[in-house]
Amino acid sequence: MKNKKLLTNILFAAVVLAIAAVLLAVRSHSATDGKLAAQLIYGDNNAVLDIPLDKDETYSVDTGYYTVHIEVKDGSARFIESPCPDHICEGFGWLSAEDQTATCLPARAVLTIVPVG
């Protein structure tokens, strides 16, 4: 009886580990080769603007509250020249790594670095 319970536990652990390995392999296979973009989600309707990081440029986007300015340079993005009262979004600085985020609450705008693909 004890051996049967031990065997059941080992089999269960093996199945869980196999599922985890498959999920890891699928995620690794679908990776984006490290290519990233900036994504701006803004306004009341959560409009989305994908901004490539491979070309230095400045973007001006009317969010319906303020016009935010996003600067892209050397594979990084940031809020610049914010018209909002406190300029906190400018303080986040340059974003270049996946999942880094800066937010401008008065403009209802969120800038996040996301994988391309």
Sequence and secondary structure as in RCSB ss.txt:
>XXXX:A:sequence
MKNKKLLTNILFAAVVLAIAAVLLAVRSHSATDGKLAAQLIYGDNNAVLDIPLDKDETYSVDTGYYTVHIEVKDG
SARFIESPCPDHICEGFGWLSAEDQTATCLPARAVLTIVPVG
>XXXX:A:secstr
 HHHHHHHHHHHHHHHHHHHHHHHHHHHHT  TT EEEEEEETTTTEEEEEESSS EEEEEE SS EEEEEEETT
EEEEES  SSS HHHHT  B STT EEEETTTTEEEEEEE  
